[in-house]
């Protein structure tokens, strides 16, 4: 598994001066997606709806609304 491409605008294009610590979305060569964001598992785990579950190895990651909206144009329909 490798990163195939960035999805959406880069952190610098979204206004990050250093571009070092901003959320990002990537498409992987296997078709999955990887997200760089803030780990908010501890704060949000108890907020999950009853039909949502999280394995011990999974994290709840928060990215900015702008990051996801700007990535939308690059996310394939299928």
C-alpha positions in Angstrom: 0.0 0.0 0.0 1.3 3.4 -1.0 -0.1 6.9 -1.4 -1.3 7.3 -5.0 -2.3 11.0 -4.8 -3.5 13.9 -2.6 -7.3 14.4 -2.6 -8.2 18.1 -2.7 -6.1 21.1 -2.0 -2.8 21.0 -0.2 -2.4 22.6 3.2 -0.5 25.4 1.7 -3.3 26.0 -0.9 -5.7 26.1 2.1 -3.7 28.9 3.7 -1.1 27.0 5.9 2.0 29.1 5.9 4.4 26.2 6.9 2.3 23.4 5.4 3.7 21.2 8.2 0.8 20.4 10.5 -2.5 20.5 8.7 -5.2 17.9 7.9 -4.8 16.1 4.6 -6.6 13.4 2.6 -4.9 10.9 0.3 -6.0 8.1 -2.0 -4.0 4.9 -1.6 -3.0 2.5 -4.4 -5.4 -0.1 -3.1 -8.4 2.4 -3.4 -8.7 3.2 0.3 -8.2 6.6 1.7 -5.8 7.9 4.4 -6.5 10.9 6.5 -4.2 13.1 8.5 -6.1 14.9 11.3 -6.4 15.4 15.0 -7.0 12.3 17.1 -10.2 13.1 19.0 -11.0 9.5 19.9 -11.2 10.1 23.7 -13.5 13.1 23.3 -15.8 11.6 20.7 -15.9 7.9 21.4 -18.8 8.2 23.9 -20.7 10.4 21.3 -20.9 7.6 18.7 -24.4 6.5 17.9 -25.5 3.0 19.1 -25.0 1.5 15.6 -21.4 2.7 15.3 -18.5 0.8 16.6 -14.7 1.3 16.8 -12.1 -1.4 17.2 -9.2 -0.7 19.7 -6.9 -0.1 16.8 -9.2 2.5 15.2 -9.1 6.2 15.9 -11.7 8.9 15.5 -9.9 11.6 13.5 -11.2 15.1 12.9 -10.4 17.2 9.8 -11.6 20.7 9.1 -14.8 21.1 7.1 -12.8 23.0 4.4 -10.4 20.1 4.0 -13.2 17.7 3.2 -15.2 20.1 1.1 -12.2 20.9 -1.0 -11.4 17.2 -1.4 -14.9 16.4 -2.6 -14.1 17.2 -6.2 -11.3 14.6 -6.3 -13.2 11.8 -4.6 -14.4 9.3 -7.3 -18.1 8.2 -7.4 -17.0 4.6 -7.6 
